[in-house]
Amino acid sequence: MYKRIAFVGSEGPHIHKFLNFFSGYFERLILITNKVPDNIPSNCTAYVVNFSLKKPWNLYLSVKKIKDILEKERPEVIHIHQANSYAFYSLLANRKYNIPNVLSPWGSDILILPEKNFLMRQMVKYNLKHADLITLEAFFEAKVVRELLGKIKKDIRLINFGIYDDYFVEIEEILKNKENIVFSSRLHKKLYRIDEIIRAFGRIIKEKPYLNWRLVIAGEGEETPKLKKLVYDNNLHERVEFIGWLGKEELKKWYLKSKIFVSIPVSDGVPFSVLEAMACGCLPVVSNVPSVLEFLIEGLNGVVAENIEELDRYIYKAMELFDEKNFLLELITLNRKILEKHAVYSKNMREFLNIYREILVRNRR
């Protein structure tokens, strides 16, 4: 067993995956985050840091706080999640200690943030440049990172965080549970365009009121009140249901019941909600996001909405595909082959463990 590892990242399910798995491989876990998560392992100590870039004094105060944490805890390795201010403050703090680090961008931090302005682009480039090793979820992301790095050579590994092993339920269970449900569980932010899903579903119901389908929307966010108003304004309240935040087991139940999963963000990394839905026999309808398309084959295990203004046409296409004989069985079989090779949680976490071992050995030479 190793002694100490530090994880840096925002509170959420991705960080939980690492804490839960690596609590059994390290004597002590240190979490540097924006909010202390619920149910952290007993051998984990969490520290809250203000990672906001809107407060210039954080460049001193937050960096100093992280320095103090590193001085006190002395982790053997640091794994930083997201190439934004979380990485920037942490890497600045680590200059004094030179602790081996792994950086895992999540998507928007390398796809959207560098395009906002010159300073954001320079910050992301700094983070990538000062990472000892970078992990990415898709070939497309690797291309973007190499373009940002220019002539600087970095050790880049393709590996995602994986979906929990228990999402791979028995095929018979999937076959017997499906209902005519279109499901969405992305955050209620403008980036994810949940309003377009509601409008598209509304157009389908208006044109084909005899269809026995409903739209179920999980999650919450800043757009939730507007989305609920949109449903009532379009008289869809009998066909559209908001079910709020879901725990892991409840979420899995909805995946298993749903036939179609819709995820149409403007930009994205590899969304684990899509992979989880695939594992549970859902047919994803997705926007044309390159990293997502590395897991999908149009018309076989996914429908790509090239034009969001015609999203209703793509969702209806997915509905029709489910009517084809043996489609669900073929869908599950194909998805299993893809996911078992590339996205199993326990398997991928062991790969991260090998990465930690590697950079620790490299640093001791």
C-alpha positions in Angstrom: 0.0 0.0 0.0 1.2 3.5 -0.9 1.2 6.3 1.7 -0.4 9.5 0.5 -2.1 10.8 -2.6 -3.7 14.2 -3.2 -6.7 14.7 -5.4 -7.7 18.2 -6.6 -11.0 18.8 -8.2 -14.6 20.0 -7.8 -17.0 18.1 -5.6 -19.0 15.6 -7.7 -19.4 12.0 -8.9 -16.0 12.0 -10.8 -14.0 12.7 -7.6 -16.1 10.2 -5.7 -15.0 7.5 -8.1 -11.3 8.1 -7.3 -11.8 8.5 -3.5 -13.8 5.3 -3.3 -11.4 3.2 -5.3 -8.1 4.5 -4.1 -9.0 4.5 -0.4 -8.0 0.8 -0.5 -4.6 1.5 -2.1 -3.3 4.5 -0.2 -3.0 4.8 3.6 -4.2 8.4 3.3 -6.1 10.4 0.8 -6.0 14.2 0.7 -8.8 16.0 -1.2 -8.5 19.7 -2.2 -11.8 20.8 -3.4 -14.5 23.6 -3.5 -16.9 21.7 -1.2 -16.5 18.7 1.1 -18.4 15.8 -0.4 -20.8 13.6 1.5 -19.6 10.1 2.5 -15.9 10.4 1.9 -13.7 7.5 2.9 -12.6 7.3 6.6 -8.9 7.7 5.5 -9.6 10.9 3.5 -9.1 14.4 4.7 -10.8 17.2 2.7 -9.7 20.8 2.4 -11.9 23.5 0.9 -10.2 26.1 -1.3 -11.7 29.0 -3.2 -10.8 28.3 -6.9 -12.6 31.4 -8.3 -10.7 33.4 -10.9 -13.1 36.3 -10.4 -11.3 37.3 -7.2 -7.7 38.3 -8.1 -6.5 37.9 -4.5 -7.1 34.2 -4.8 -3.9 34.1 -6.9 -2.2 34.7 -3.6 -4.6 33.4 -0.9 -5.7 30.2 -2.6 -2.2 29.3 -3.8 -0.8 29.9 -0.3 -3.5 27.7 1.2 -2.7 24.9 -1.2 1.0 25.3 -0.3 0.2 25.0 3.3 -1.8 21.8 2.6 1.1 20.3 0.6 3.6 21.3 3.3 1.5 19.6 6.0 0.4 16.5 4.1 3.4 15.8 1.8 1.5 13.6 -0.7 3.6 11.3 -2.9 1.6 12.2 -6.0 -1.0 14.8 -6.9 -3.9 14.0 -9.4 -5.5 17.3 -10.6 -8.9 17.2 -12.3 -9.6 19.9 -14.9 -7.1 22.1 -16.6 -8.7 25.3 -15.3 -8.1 27.3 -12.1 -8.0 24.0 -10.1 -4.9 23.1 -12.0 -3.5 26.6 -12.2 -3.5 27.3 -8.4 -2.3 23.8 -7.6 0.6 23.8 -10.0 1.7 27.2 -8.8 1.6 26.0 -5.3 3.5 22.8 -6.2 6.5 24.7 -7.7 8.2 24.7 -4.3 7.7 21.0 -3.7 7.8 19.5 -7.2 5.6 16.6 -6.3 4.8 14.3 -9.3 1.5 15.2 -10.8 -1.2 13.9 -13.1 -3.5 16.3 -14.9 -6.9 15.1 -16.2 -8.8 17.6 -18.3 -12.6 17.0 -18.4 -13.6 18.5 -21.7 -14.8 22.1 -21.6 -11.6 23.2 -19.8 -9.6 22.4 -23.0 -12.4 22.8 -25.6 -14.2 26.0 -24.5 -12.0 27.8 -21.9 -9.0 28.5 -24.3 -11.4 30.2 -26.7 -12.8 32.7 -24.2 -9.9 35.1 -24.2 -6.1 35.3 -24.4 -5.6 35.0 -20.6 -7.7 31.9 -20.3 -5.8 30.3 -23.2 -2.5 31.1 -21.6 -3.6 29.6 -18.3 -4.7 26.3 -19.9 -1.4 26.2 -21.8 0.5 26.8 -18.6 -1.4 23.9 -16.9 -0.7 21.5 -19.7 3.0 22.5 -19.9 3.6 21.9 -16.2 1.8 18.6 -15.9 4.1 15.6 -15.6 1.6 13.3 -17.3 -1.8 14.1 -18.9 -4.7 11.7 -19.2 -7.5 12.3 -21.7 -10.7 10.5 -22.6 -10.7 10.7 -26.4 -8.4 11.0 -29.4 -10.1 14.3 -30.3 -9.1 15.8 -27.0 -5.5 14.6 -27.5 -5.4 16.5 -30.8 -6.6 19.6 -29.1 -4.1 19.3 -26.3 -1.2 18.8 -28.7 -2.2 21.9 -30.6 -2.3 23.9 -27.4 1.2 22.5 -26.4 2.7 23.3 -29.8 6.3 22.0 -29.9 6.3 21.0 -26.2 6.2 17.2 -25.9 4.2 15.6 -23.1 3.3 12.1 -21.9 -0.3 11.8 -22.9 -2.5 8.7 -22.1 -5.9 7.9 -23.3 -8.0 6.6 -20.5 -11.5 7.6 -19.1 -12.8 7.2 -15.6 -15.1 4.3 -16.5 -18.7 3.5 -15.6 -19.4 1.4 -12.5 -19.2 -2.3 -13.1 -22.7 -2.9 -11.8 -24.2 -1.0 -14.7 -23.4 -4.1 -16.8 -26.6 -5.9 -15.7 -27.9 -9.1 -17.2 -29.2 -8.7 -20.7 -32.5 -10.4 -19.8 -33.1 -7.7 -17.2 -32.6 -4.9 -19.8 -34.9 -6.6 -22.3 -37.8 -6.9 -19.9 -37.7 -3.4 -18.4 -37.9 -1.1 -21.4 -40.7 1.5 -21.6 -41.4 4.3 -24.2 -39.3 6.8 -22.3 -37.0 9.5 -23.7 -34.6 10.3 -20.9 -32.3 13.2 -20.1 -30.0 13.6 -17.1 -27.6 16.4 -18.0 -27.2 19.5 -15.9 -29.8 22.2 -16.4 -27.4 24.7 -17.9 -27.5 26.5 -21.3 -24.5 24.4 -22.4 -26.7 21.2 -22.4 -29.7 22.7 -24.3 -32.4 20.8 -22.4 -34.8 23.4 -23.7 -34.2 22.1 -27.2 -35.0 18.6 -26.1 -38.3 19.8 -24.7 -39.2 21.7 -27.8 -38.3 18.8 -30.1 -40.4 16.3 -28.0 -43.3 18.8 -28.1 -43.1 18.9 -31.9 -43.2 15.1 -32.1 -46.3 14.9 -29.8 -48.1 17.8 -31.6 -47.6 16.0 -35.0 -48.2 12.5 -33.7 -50.4 12.8 -30.5 -51.1 9.0 -30.7 -47.6 8.1 -29.8 -47.4 6.6 -26.3 -44.1 8.2 -25.3 -43.0 10.5 -22.5 -40.0 12.6 -21.7 -38.3 12.3 -18.3 -35.9 14.9 -17.2 -33.5 14.3 -14.3 -31.0 16.7 -12.8 -31.3 20.4 -11.8 -29.5 23.6 -12.4 -29.9 27.3 -13.0 -32.2 26.7 -16.0 -34.7 24.5 -14.1 -37.4 27.1 -13.5 -37.3 28.2 -17.2 -37.5 24.6 -18.4 -40.5 23.8 -16.2 -42.2 27.0 -17.5 -41.5 25.9 -21.1 -43.2 22.6 -20.4 -46.3 24.3 -19.1 -46.4 27.0 -21.7 -46.4 24.2 -24.4 -49.1 22.2 -22.5 -46.7 19.2 -22.2 -47.0 18.7 -18.4 -48.9 15.4 -18.9 -46.1 14.0 -21.1 -43.0 15.5 -19.5 -41.8 14.7 -16.0 -39.0 16.4 -13.9 -37.6 14.0 -11.3 -34.7 16.1 -9.9 -31.3 14.8 -8.7 -30.9 11.1 -8.6 -28.6 8.8 -6.6 -26.6 6.2 -8.5 -29.2 3.4 -8.0 -32.2 5.5 -8.9 -30.4 6.8 -12.0 -29.6 3.2 -13.1 -33.3 2.3 -12.8 -34.3 5.1 -15.1 -31.6 4.1 -17.6 -32.9 0.6 -17.6 -36.5 1.7 -18.1 -35.7 4.2 -20.9 -35.3 3.4 -24.6 -33.8 6.7 -25.7 -31.2 8.9 -24.0 -30.7 12.5 -25.3 -27.5 14.5 -24.7 -27.0 17.5 -27.0 -24.4 19.8 -25.4 -22.7 22.5 -27.4 -19.4 21.0 -26.4 -18.3 18.0 -24.3 -15.7 15.6 -23.3 -16.8 12.0 -22.9 -20.0 12.2 -21.0 -20.4 9.3 -18.6 -24.1 9.7 -18.6 -24.1 8.6 -22.3 -21.9 5.6 -21.5 -24.0 4.6 -18.6 -27.1 4.9 -20.7 -25.5 2.7 -23.4 -24.6 0.0 -20.8 -28.3 -0.1 -19.8 -29.6 -0.5 -23.3 -30.5 3.0 -24.2 -30.1 4.4 -27.7 -28.3 7.7 -27.4 -29.4 10.7 -29.5 -26.3 13.0 -29.4 -25.0 16.3 -30.8 -22.1 16.2 -33.2 -19.4 16.2 -30.5 -16.2 14.4 -31.7 -15.2 12.8 -28.4 -18.7 11.3 -28.0 -18.7 9.9 -31.5 -15.7 7.8 -30.8 -18.1 5.5 -28.9 -21.0 5.6 -31.4 -21.9 4.3 -34.8 -24.7 6.2 -36.5 -27.8 4.2 -36.9 -26.4 1.2 -35.0 -25.9 2.3 -31.4 -26.5 6.0 -31.7 -28.3 8.8 -33.6 -26.3 11.9 -34.4 -28.3 15.1 -34.5 -26.4 17.1 -37.1 -29.0 19.9 -37.0 -30.4 20.7 -33.5 -33.2 22.7 -35.1 -34.5 19.3 -36.4 -33.9 17.4 -33.2 -37.4 16.1 -33.3 -36.6 14.2 -36.5 -33.6 12.5 -34.9 -35.5 11.5 -31.8 -38.3 10.1 -33.9 -35.8 8.2 -35.9 -34.6 6.6 -32.6 -38.1 5.7 -31.7 -38.6 4.0 -35.1 -35.3 2.1 -34.7 -36.7 0.5 -31.5 -39.6 -1.0 -33.4 -37.2 -3.0 -35.6 -37.0 -6.7 -34.8 -34.1 -7.8 -32.5 -32.9 -4.1 -32.4 -32.5 -3.9 -28.6 -30.6 -7.2 -28.4 -28.2 -6.1 -31.1 -27.8 -2.7 -29.5 -26.9 -4.2 -26.1 -24.5 -6.6 -27.7 -22.6 -3.9 -29.6 -22.5 -1.5 -26.6 -21.2 -4.2 -24.3 -18.3 -4.9 -26.7 -17.4 -1.2 -26.9 -17.8 -0.4 -23.2 -16.1 -3.5 -21.8 -13.0 -2.7 -23.8 -12.8 1.0 -23.1 -15.0 2.1 -20.1 -15.1 -0.3 -17.2 -14.6 1.5 -13.9 -12.5 -1.2 -12.0 -10.3 -1.9 -15.0 -9.7 1.8 -15.8 -9.0 2.7 -12.1 -6.3 0.0 -12.1 -4.8 1.7 -15.1 -4.7 5.0 -13.1 -2.9 3.1 -10.3 -0.3 1.9 -12.8 0.2 5.5 -13.9 0.7 6.7 -10.3 3.3 3.9 -9.8 5.0 4.8 -13.0 5.5 8.5 -12.2 6.5 7.7 -8.7 9.3 5.4 -10.0 10.2 7.9 -12.6 10.5 10.7 -10.0 12.8 8.5 -7.8 15.4 7.8 -10.4 
